[in-house]
């Protein structure tokens, strides 16, 4: 009877709590959570050696941790698992994929996948005619009256794969061109040089021979020709069969960064070139292949590079998206590394995706970035904006990012180090983060499980998984905000890509816009410098290409694009600009648009009738000199265009801004070394403001000072912290708590009971510590330990009148859950390691801190003992510098609660 009564009381209590939660959720202004605003993970299937029980367990782990979806990429396998390998797209593989769909759907998750294995696109079904292609040219010198009589062949010592002879052209010393292709008999040419000397150029369509990198079983083969729609159509044939009846099951098809090397040609390139550029390239081969840096040769090289860009966009990327959409799939594209206009290429996909690689510096006190553990990062804000700009101007709501690649060396990535890197992405337009990544690892795998070589690994084999849900929750809270409405950048900046295409570039016809070589094409350009100046001043900026300028219209004085409206277009100083682009800019200006020239173009790009086009350009500039003049003060010009910066950046804050249902949404981040507090100006007048904390989900109406020009918001943001601000017309009832300390911090001293809870290789003995320092100093077992341990301390409440205390854990290695008097307070996982713990009880209080460290010490111990865990094919394991991985060189990584632990009395200033 008592059991029944207690059970009934439990049900009543549970329903009461559930009702209270439902009411709080219903009244909360936070957006509803969904799988799209949660972080997703790239999921490597090693050898595709997957099975249903482990697929289910893995997906449940992801779901329970707060990951909303997975992106499947099959790669090379694990040694000893060969009997479990599954060939790509085989019936067994498709059975595993169907099961993944089924489980993901039951968990309200979604699934993306690569159209192939490893990267780039390619595989066993790519035949040589459709493989990545390169231009090969053999040259022969022929003297006057000399007869050429032999077979024309490529140098087989250099080229292992047969090449197709397309054309034979002869160029005289006095500039004449003779097409000898029709003179061929098979591949034998018999021809006499009359009147002068000649150079014979034999043009071949060759193959790069590049194979798919990191291919999975059944996926090995040639890389695909990315400039041929015919090759693409042949490539998708097995996928047409595989996805029949599975339309809509995949959320998005993914295409990784353009790592297709040395491919500067496609078999019908010359025909495409003539149709697009207006002249016969065969007649200009000596200039195209000139080994000297000269103006005419560079113009022809520019045309060549533009044609490659056109083919990649129109013969591959756009048809690829059309194919995917026909099956009710979206596309997700990393355009960086492409030999083409990044803005147009990113915009061709449903979800443009950028990436970060390595570690970026931040001034946040306590943010650790040990040189021995990092490689310098490539997450330049200007580079990141290419993908988000493409989304904003084309109207794509999501911008994704491959995130945390090589953030630190293996087993040394802390959650706290992830936070500012993620924030830098969010500040620059990303709102759909993909973790790079997580390796499928079955229960049978010995610790540390199966690992991908590029360092970051988010799954339950890593100790950091214990508190990873806190990181994922933070990202989800941010993205739930940043997926609302649309970007509110007001200024467009033209990317003068022809200035890069027109350069000699060491004679290469194939120029890739890589994130790892920004100095070659981005740094020190007027475009880069202007972007940095605008961002530094507080302007919201997106980039625009020639193709999108062609689509622009003016309505009510604003520039209208498929993705939204903008107040102005800024043209940085540039040398080359297409005549059509200049004409369209002038037309926009005449229609009432604000076009701001920092400099006027000097020439059209390319070779075709360029002298005549240059005269037209000069005439166009002269006829419109009253409306287009280079300005000396860009900020004054923007003000005249009624485009104003957010002056809050002068405080040291970073921001991005969106518009949601007519209101402004700000994301503010403090990556500086100082606390920023006071009244912060927003460039919007007469508004109430609601503050949101994405770390805690707290919210409340701010104290504001209103004027017609702006709204001043009272804020306090410590280094490493972030807030969202949402403007409103009326104040909400819930007020934001402004806490101020009323006395100095009190250090919690005493005897801490330290108990090791879970981890390995084995649990060290319980200890009592008076001085907080790394637990690695306790014993050899503790030095080798990776996992979770609990610190417990009893302390006295010295002031019963204090209603709120702030707990600062000091130096935490690496994350901590906190309980006060057996009540869970929260997880502290990022700088600053502090939590509001509320009111203390009278007398004795008990603080419990459960700390989780990194996996580094356990791996170090394994390798010192000679235990082998690196059992993977291909690249196996490397360190951050791509040298052989060797953890025996490491020193023990500090672990545990290093303190000092302090509490500070707070008083609300509302």
N, C-alpha and C positions, 0 to 999 in steps of 0.2 A: 504493500500500500504506500509506504514511504517512497519507494522507487518511482511509483506512478506519479505521486504528488510532486516530487522533485523534477521529474521529467516534464510535467506540465508547466512548472515554474520556469524551467529552462526554455520551453517553447515560447512562453509569453515574453520572457526576457529577449529571446532571439528575435521575435517578431517586432518588439519595441525598437531594438537596435536597428533592425533592417528598415523599419519605417522611418526612423530618424535619419538613417543614411540616405534613403530615397528622397526625403524632403530636402536634405542638404544638397544632394546631387541636383535635384530639380531647381533649387534656388541659386545654385552656384553659377556665376557668369563664365566659369571656365568652359571651353568647348568640349563637347563629348569626345571621348577617346575612341579611336578606331584603329584597325590594323595598319591603315595607310600612314597615320601619324606616329606610329611606333617605329623604332629603328628596325631595319631588316638586316639580314646577314647573307653574305655570299657563302654558299655551302659547298665545299669541295667534297666530291665523292671520289675517294682514292681507289682507282681500279674499278670503280663502280661496284665495289664489293659490299653491297648493301643488302640488308634483309629486313623483313617486315617488323619483327619485334624491335630491332634497334632503330629503324626509321620512326616508329611510333614513339619510342622513348625519347629520341632526339627532338622530335617536333614538340612533344609535351614539355621537354626541358626548355626549349625556346619560348614556347607560349607562356609557361609559368614565370619565366624571367622577364617577360615583357617585350619579346621580339614578335613583330607582326607578320613577317613573311620571310621566305628564303629564296635565294637565287642559286639554282643548281648549276654547278660547273664540274663535269667529270674530268679527272686528271689521271696521271700515272698512278701506279699502285704501290702496295706494300709488299716487301719481300716475305715469302712464306704464305701469302694469301692468294697465290695464283689460282688455286682451285675455286676460289670464290669470286674471281673476276667475272664481270658480265659485259659482253660486247655491247657497245653503244647502239641503241635503237633495235636491238634484238627483241624477240617476243618477251624474254625474261626481263630485259631492261624496261620495256614499256609496262610490264606488269608492276615493277617497282615504282615507276613514275605514277601509274594510276593509283597505287596504294598511297603514295605521297599526297596526291590530290585529295583522296578520300579522307585521310587523317587531318590534313591541313584544313579542309573544309569543316570538319567536325570541331576544330579548334578556332574557327573564324580567322584562320590565317590564309595567306595567298602564296602563290608560287610563281616565280620567274625562272627562266632558264636560258642558257646559251644555245645558239643554233649550231651546235657542234661540240667538240671537247677542247679543253685547253684554250689556246688562242694563237693567232687570229683565225677567222673562218677558214675552214679547209677540212680535208679528211680523205678517207680511203676512196670515196667515190668521185673525187676531183681528178679528172683525166688531164693529160698534158695540155690539150688545146685550151682548157679553161683554167689552167694554173697561172699564178702570178707571173707576169711577163716583164721583160726588160728590152730596151733598145740596144742592139749590138751593131756596131759599124766597123767594117774592115776597110782600110785605106791602102791604095796602091798608087805609086808614082809612075807616070808614063811620060817619057821624053818625046819631043817632036819627031814624027815619022816612025816612032817605035810601035810595034804591034803587040797587043795584049792577047795571049792565046793560052788560056788555062782555066781550070775549074776554080770557081770562087767558093771558098769554104771558110768556116770559122776556125779559129785556132783551137783544136781539140784538146790541147794541153791546158787551156784556160777554161773552156766550156765543156762540161761533161755531158750536158743534155743537148740533143740535137736542136738546131734552130732553123726556122724557115726563112729562106731568102726571099725578100719582098721586092726590092728595087736595086738597080745598079745605075748610078748617076756619075757622069763625068763633068768635071769643072775645069775650064781652061784657065791659064795664067792671066788671061785678059778679061775674066769675069763671065764667060759664057757657060751655059749649062746644057748638057745633052743627056736625055733620058735613054739609057742603053738597055733598059729592062727587056724590051722586045727583041733585042739582039741575042738574048740568051738562048742556048740550046741545052735544055736541062739546066745545069748550073755552070756550063762552060761558056765563056765569053771570048769571042774572037773579034777584035776591033783595033783599028789603027788610028793613032793620034796624028792628025794633020794640022799643019801650019803653026802649032804651038804645043807647049807642054800641057799635060792634063794630070789631075788627081782624080782617081776613081774611088767613089764611095759605094761600098756594098752594104745595104741595109738589111739586117736580119731581125726577125721577131724571135727573141730568145726567152729562156725561162730562168727565173731566179733560183729555182730548186728549193726554195724555202719550204720546210716542213712545219706542220702544226706544232707549236711549242707546248710542252707538258701534256701531250695527247693521252687520252684514256684508251683502254683496250677497245679496238674496233673503230678508233677515231684517227689513227695515224694516216698521214698522207700529205699531199701538196697543199700549200696555201692557195686560196682562190684569187682569181683575177678580179680586183675590186673596181675595174673601170669598164666592165662589160655586163650589160643586162642579160645577154645571152648566157654568160657564165653563171650569173645569179639564178636564172630560171632553171638551168641544169642542176645547180646546187640544191635547190629546194625540192626537187623531185622526191627523194626519199622522205622528206618531212611532210610533203603533201599526203603521202600514204600513212605515215606514222600518226599524223594529227587528225586523220579522218575520223569523225565522231568524237573528237576531243576539242572541238572548237570552243573557245572561251575558257577552257580549263586552265591554261597558262595566263597569268595576268599580263606579263610583258616578256618579249624576246629581247635579250641583251646582246650588245656588240661591244667588246672591250676596246681599250685604247688601240690606236692604229699602229700596231707593231708589225707592219708589212714592209719589209726592208728592200730597198733597191729596185722597187718595181716602178718604172717610169714609162711604161708603154702598154699598149694593148694591140692586138693584131690589126684592127681597123683605125688606128690612131691617126694616120695621115688623112684619111677621108673625113674623120670627125674634125680634125684641125682645120681643114680647108673650109668646111661648112660653117665653122664657128668663128674663125679668125679672118676669112676672106682671101687667103692666098695659099699657094702651094708650098708647103714646108720643104718638100723634096728639093726645090730649087734653091733653098737657103741653108742647106746642111753645113757648108763650111763656116757660115756665120753662127749657126746654132751650136756647133761643136768647137767653136773657137776657144783656144786655150789662153787667150788674152782678154783682159778686162776692157771691153770697148762698148761704146754706146749702142751701136746698131746690133751687135751680137746680143747684148743684154735685153734689148727690146724683143728680140725673137725668143730668147730664153723666157722672158716674161709671158709671152703668148703661149709658149709650151706649158709653163706651169699653170697658167689660167685654164688651159684646156684639160689638164689632169684634174684640176679642181672641179670643172664642169662635169667631167665624166664620172668622177666619184659621187658627186651630188645627184646627177640626173640619171645615171645608168646603174647606180647601186643603192645609195642611201634612200632616195625617195621610193624607188620600186620595192625595196626591202620593207619599208614601212607600209606601203600599199599591200604587199603580200601578207604581212602580219595582220593588218587591219581586216583583210578579207576573211581571216579565221577568227576574228573577234579577239585578237591579241593586240596589246600596245607594243611599242618599241622603246628601248632604252639604249642610248648611244653615247659612248665616249668618243668625241671627235678629235680630242687632242692627239697630237702626233701625226695627224693627217696632212697630206700635201695639198691642202685646199683651204678655202675660206671657212674658218672655224665657226663663225657666226651662222652662216647658211647651213653648214653641215649639222651642227648641234640642233638647229631649228627644224631639220627634216625629220627628227624623231618626235615621238609623243612625250618622251621624258629625256631631256638633255642631262648628261651626267659628267661631272668633273671628277677629279681625284686629288687626294693628298698623298705625299710620299716623303717619309722622313719626319723630322721633328723641327718645329718652329720655336723661336725664342719668345718668351713672355717675361714682363718685368714684375710679375706677381711675387711678392715676398713669400718664401716657403715653397715656391714652385721649383721642383728639382729637374735639372736637365744635365746630368753628368755626361761630360764629353765622351768618356769611354763607352757609353751605352747608346749613343745617338749617331745618326747621319743627318746632315743638314737637310732641311725640308725644302719643298718646292711650292708650298701653298701661298704663293704671292696673291694678294687680293685682286690685283688686276687680271691675273690669269684665271682666277676662279670666276670672274665676272663674265667671261666669254660664254660660259654655259648658261648662267642665269639670265644674261642679257638676251640670249637667243630665245629663251622661254618667255621672257617678259614682252619682247616685241612681236612674238608670233602667237602669243596667247596660250601657252602651255602652262597649266597650273602647278605642275610638279617639277622640281629641279633636284636631281639626286647626286650623290657623291659616294665614290669608293673611299672609305674613310679609315684612317689609322694604319695604312700600309707602312711597315717599317718604322712605326712610331718610336720604338726602342728596340734593343736587341731582344732575342728570344727570352721569354720568361721574366722579363724586366719591365713590362708595361703595367703601370698602375692606373687605376680608374681616375685618379686625380690628374694624371697627365693627359687623359683623353678629353677632359672637359673643355679647356680653352681651345684645343684643336677643333673640336666640334663647333664651338661657338664662332670661331673664325669663318667656318663654312656657312653657318646660319646667318651671320652678319652680311655675307656676300651673296645672299639670294638662294642658298640651298635650303630646302625644306623637306628632304626625303633621304635621310642618311642610311647608307648601307655599310655595315661593319665588314671590314676586310681583315679577317673573316672568321669562319668557323669550319673546321674539318670534321666531317662525319667520322666518328670513332666508336666502334662497337664495344659492348661490355667486355668482350673477351680480350680486348687490347690491354696490354700491360701499361701501367702509368709510365710516361705522361700521355699515352694514347697516340693516335695518329696525328701528325702535324704537317701543315703546309710550310714551305720554306720561308715565307715572307713575314715571319715573326708574330704578328698579332693573331691570337687564337681565342675566340670567345665561345667556350663551351664548358661543360661540367668537369672536364679533366683538369682545368686550371683553378688554382685556389681563388683567384679573383672572382670567379663565378659566384661565390658566396654573397658578395655585395654588388655584383654587376646590375641586378635589377634597379638599384638606385640610380646608376648612370642612365640606364634605359628609360627609366621614368622621367628623368630630367629632359632627355632628348624628346621623349613623347610629349611632354608638357609644352616644350618650345615649339615643336612642329605642329601641335594642335592649334597653336596661335598663328604660326607662319604659313599654314595652308589655308587660312581664311582670306577672303577678299582677293586683292591683287596688289602687286608691287606699286609703291607710290614714288618711284624715282621720276624726276621731272625733266632731267637733262639727258639728251642723247649725244653720244660722241662718235664721230665717224672714224672707222678703222681704215686707214689708207694702205691697204694690203699691197697695192701695186708698187709702192716704194720698196717693199721687201722683195717682191717678185722681180723687180727690175735690177736688182743687184747681181753681181757676177756669181756670188756664192760658191767660189772655188770651182766654177764651171759646171757644177752639178745641175742637172735638169730636174732632179727630184729633191724638193726642199720640204722638210717636215717641220710643222709647228709644234715642237715638243715642249713638254713642261720641264724636262730636264736640261734644256739648253736655251733658257730664256735670253741669255746674253746674245745669242745669235740673231734674234729677231724682235725682241720686245724691249729689253732694257736700253736706255739711252735714246729711245725714239721720242719724237715730239708727242706722239700718241700716248706713250707711257707716262711721260713727264706731265702732260696735261691732266691725265687721269688722276695721278697722285696729287696734283695741286687741287683739283676739284674735290676729291674725297677728303683731303686734309683740311679743306675749308668748311666741309660740312654739306656738300651737295650730293644728292642721290643721283647716280650716273648709271646709264645702260649704254651698251655699244650698238652701233648700227652699221650695216654693210651697204654696198652699192645696190644689191638686189632689193633690200628692204627700203632704201631711199626711193627706189623706183615704185614701190607700192604705197608710199606715204601720200596722205591727203591733208588738207587744212580745213578744219571746221571750227568756226568761232575763234579763230586765232590760234588754235592748237594743232600740233602735229598728230595726226591720227594714223595708227598702225593696227594690224590685226589684233595685237595684244593690248592696246590701250592708247591713251593720249599722253602727249608730252608737251612741255612748254617751249622747248628750243632744241636745235641741233647745233653742236659745236664742231667746227672743222679745224682740227689741229693743223699746224704748218705741214704741208706735204708738197712733194715735187710732182707726183703723177696723179691724175684724176681722169677717169673716162669723161668724154665730152657729154655723154647722156646724163651722167651724174651731176655735172656742173649745171647743165640746162635744167634738170629737175629741181635742184636746190634753188636756182633763181626763180623758177615757177612757184615753188613753195613760198619763197620770200614775197613775191608779188601777190600771192593769195592771202597774205597776212601772217604767214608763219615766221617765226624768229630763227633766222639762220645766222650764226656767229662765226665769222672766219678769223682764225688766228693768223692765217697766211693764205695767200691765193696760189692755186696750182700753177706750175710753170709749163707743164706739158701733159699731153695725153699719154697713156701707156701703150705699149705694143708697137708693131711695125707697120701694119696695113695703113697706107696713105697717111702716115703720121704727120708729114709736113703740112698737108692740106688740113688735117684735123687740128694741128697746132695753130694754124692761121684762124680757123673758126673759133678755137678756144680764146685766142687773143682778142678777136673781134667781140666775142660774147662778153668777155671781161670788160672791155672798153665801153661797150654799149650799156652795160649795167653798173658802171662804176659809181653811179649815184646811190645804188642800193646795196652793193657788196664791196666793202672795203675792209682790209685787215685791221683788227682792233689791237690796241696796245694794252688794254686793261680788260681781261676776260670777266672779272668779277663785276665790274661796272656795267659791262654789256649784259650780263645775266640779270642784274638788278633792273636794268631798263626793260628787259623781257619779263619782268615780274616773277623772276625765279630767284628764290632766296634760300640761303643755306641754313642748316640747323646749327646754330652757334653753340649748342651744347657740347660740340666736339672740342671746344677750347678748354673745357674742364678736364679733358683726358678721356672722356667716355667715347666708346664706339657705338654706332647705332645702325639700324636699318628701319625702314618705315613702310607700312602698308596702309591701304585704305579698305575699311570693312564697313559696308552699309553706310557710306558717307562719313564715317568717323575715322580718325587716325589711330593706328596701332604702332607703337614704338617698341623695339627691342633694344635695350641698353645693356652694355657689358663694360665692366671695369677691368681692363687688363693692365692697368698702370700700377705703380708702386705705392700709390697713396689712396687714402679714403677720400671719396668725393661726396661732399655733403653741402647742403644749402638749397637755394631755390634755382632749379635748372630750367632754362627757357625752352619751350616748345614753339615751333613756328606755326602756331594756330591760335587764333584769338578767342577769348571768352568761352572757355571750356572747363567743365569738371573733368577730373582725371581719376580713373581707377588704376591702382597699382596691383600687379600680379607678381608673385614670387614663384618662378618655375621649379625651384628646388623644393619648396614646401607646399605649394599650391595654396598658400595663403593669399588673401586679396583684401582690398578695402579702398575706400575713397580717400584721395590725397588731400592735403592742405594745399590750396592753390592761390595765386594772386593773378587776377584776370585783367587783360587790357584788350583793346581792339586788335592790336598787332600780334600779341603772343600771350601764352599762358605760362606762368612760372609755377613749377611743381616742387614742393619740398621733398628732398630725397636724401638718403644716406646709403651709399653703395661702397662696400669695402673692396679692396683688391681681390679679384677672383670671383666676385659676385655679379649677378645679372638680375634685371627686372624687366617686365613688360608694363607699358603704360597705354591705356586705352582712353581716348577722349569720349566724353558724354555731354549731353546737354543739361542733364539734371544729376544731382548728387545721389548716391545710393545711401542706404541707412547704415551699412557696415563701414566703419571708419578704419583706415590703415593705422596700425600701431607704430608710432614713432618711439622707439626705446632709446633712452640715454642712460649711460652708467652714472650711478650716484656715488660710487666710491671706487677705489683701486681694486684690481683683481686680487683674489685670495688664492694662494697656492695650496692645493690639497696634498698634504704630506701624510705619511704614515706607512703602515705595512700593507702592501698590496698582495693579495693571494692570487697567484698565477697558476691556472690550470689549463693544460693543453687538451683541447676537445676533439679535434679530428684533423686528419692529414697524415703525412708520412715523411720519411720511411717508417718511423714508429713514433709513438707519443712520448715526449720527454716527461720526466718526473715533475710533479707539482712542486712549486717553489714559492717562497715568500721573499718579496723584494721591497727594499726601502727606497732605493734610488732607481728611477726609471731609466733604463738604457736597453740597448738591443738584447733581445733574449738569446741571440747567438752566443753571447758571452757566458751563458749559464753552464753549458756542458757540450760535449761533442754531439750528443743527440739533438740538442736544441739548435746547434749550429747548422745541422743538416735538415732541420724540420721546415716543411712548408705546409701551411694549413691555418687553422683557427685556434686561438687560445683566449681565455677569459681572465681579465683582471678585475678583482673585487676589492673595494675599499670602503671602510666605514669612516664617516667624518661627522663632526658636529656642526649644527646650524648656529652660526654666531649672531644672526640677526633675524628674529622671527617676524619683523615688520615688512620685510622685502617680499613683494608679490611675484617678482620675476627674476630669475637668475639666468645668466648666460654661461654655458659650459664651453670652455676652450680646451681641447685635448692636446694642443701643442703639435708636436711632430708625431704623426701617425704613420706607421709603415705596415699596411698601406690603407686599410679602411676599417671602420669600426661601427658596430651596433651598440647602442647605449640604453641601459635601463636605470631608472632611479626608483629605489624602493619597490623593485619588482614590476614597475610600470615601464613599458617600452616607450622610449622617447623618440628614437629615430636612428637613421644611419648617417654617419659622418664619413664622407668618402672623398671630399675635395677641399682644397684650400679656399677659405680658412676653415679649419676643422672645428667648427663651433655649432652648438645647438642651444635653443632656448628651452630650458628644462622646467620653467614655471616656478612654483612655490615649493620650498623645502618644508618638510615636517619638523616639528620641534624636536630638539635633542639629536639623537643619532640618525643619520641617513646612510643608505647603502647605495653606492655607485658601482654598477657592473658594466664593464666595457669589453666587448668581444671583438678582438682584433684579428684580421686575416692578412697574411703577408703574401709575397710573390712566390712563384715556383722556382726561382733561381737557385736557392740553396740546396733544394732536393736534387735538382739536375746536376749541380756541381758535385754533390756527394756521390751520385751515381757514377759520374765519369771518373772521379778520383778513385773509385773502387773498381773501375774497368768494366762497369755494366753497360752494355750496348743497347741503345734505344733508337738509334738512327738507322732505320731499316727500310728506307724508301727508295724507290727507283728514281732515275733521272738525277735531278739536282740534289736529291737527298736533303741534307741540312747545311746551311751556310750561315755565317754571321752577318751583321749589318753591312759589312763591306764586301760581302760575297766571297769571303775566304772560308776555309774549312771551319766548321763550328767546333769550338773547344772550350767547354765550361771550366776545365781544370785551371785555366788562367785567371779565373775570377777570384776576387776576394769575397768573403761572406757578405751577403747583402743585409744591411741593418733591418731588423724586423721587430714588430711589436709596438708597444706604447712607449715612446721616448720622452713624451712630455715637453715642458712641464704642464700638468693639468691644473687649470685654474677655474674659479667661478667668480663672476662679476655681478654685483647687484644692479638691476635695471629699474627704471621708472618710465612709465608711458607718458609721453608729452602731449597726448591728445587733449 
